[in-house]
């Protein structure tokens, strides 16, 4: 475990590197003969890349394609579920991005002709590109858990896409009688935001402790370990004694079926009657990844780490949660960093130059309570066709840190969110 001072230095380095609605695009500043880069997905990865590419090389014509008129961020949405934050604080528009000279197109990407280098949209539009960047995030593997499909998610919300599902889970918690059982199911790796379910459990427990103290939260986990486990478990013992129970894989934690009509969750050894069931199913890359041929049998998209170009389709890059990048976690921080590396690589490739071998910093912040935070930091570089963590880099928050440090890390997390969203969307 590295010292807190070393981690904060790395976090400061990383933060410095990261330091609404669809509309008719403004005049594009690039010349008509400029190379064209089309970016699909307006979240932390796609919007970051469009912005970074525009700054890196204003001669490139950049088009950002996004199905929604605004973006609702997942980081900090667990606070919304716990009634500690308003959903409006999670929403961002694309006005500033469009004003910077990026062509923002509101539409659903439905297909790619990789040979002709054309992206198709649902309305019949076909956008030509020299380089295509896919940042589609995740979609649920609806077929993977018996009883759980998109319709069932309206009764047993996953809330792993921020927005209406976030508010549905919050509403269910508010409506639950004191003494009810909340069941949270966690899939096997990989999935978006490895420590996210455990932060959610912590913040739901914070809500229950204040509003419904007779209730209990049960975590059914398809794994025997998870990111920052010792930190979370120590926080649970200190903050929520007897309120949270974690059932790992080896003790029967893997969920094998659900019944959305009765709110029953089934494992290999037990059936649980939940009053509120937050079912987080297995995931894969967003649907355009399959449609464009960049996803492999795992459901994720293998990429060359130097450029994030697909290993399956030339001229197409994949960044963010959809990418299969080795040791890099699927986090918003990493998505932003990947976008900047990819933007530099695309700029060099379009000029006929060789991209440099990159290094990438990721910091992941978690809240066990509104004023109780901790983090993990790592530095990654290409190794044998994927990213590997550099030995001895990064570190984890100290297990026995005093309350003042926990409060400071919670504040660092808030500052990071404000900084990164301002950089991308403001």
Beta strands, then each sheet from edge to edge (+ up, - down):
strand 1: 36-40
strand 2: 61-66
strand 3: 71-72
strand 4: 91-92
strand 5: 103-106
strand 6: 109-113
strand 7: 118-121
strand 8: 126-128
strand 9: 131-134
strand 10: 138-140
strand 11: 181-186
strand 12: 216-221
strand 13: 244-247
strand 14: 255-259
strand 15: 264-267
strand 16: 271-273
strand 17: 276-279
strand 18: 283-285
strand 19: 301-302
strand 20: 316-318
strand 21: 323-324
strand 22: 359-369
strand 23: 372-383
strand 24: 386-389
strand 25: 395-396
sheet 1: 5+ 2+ 1+ 9+ 20+
sheet 2: 3+ 4-
sheet 3: 6+ 7- 8+
sheet 4: 10+ 18-
sheet 5: 13+ 12+ 11+ 17+
sheet 6: 14+ 15- 16+
sheet 7: 19+ 21+
sheet 8: 22+ 23- 24+
sheet 9: 22+ 23- 25+
end
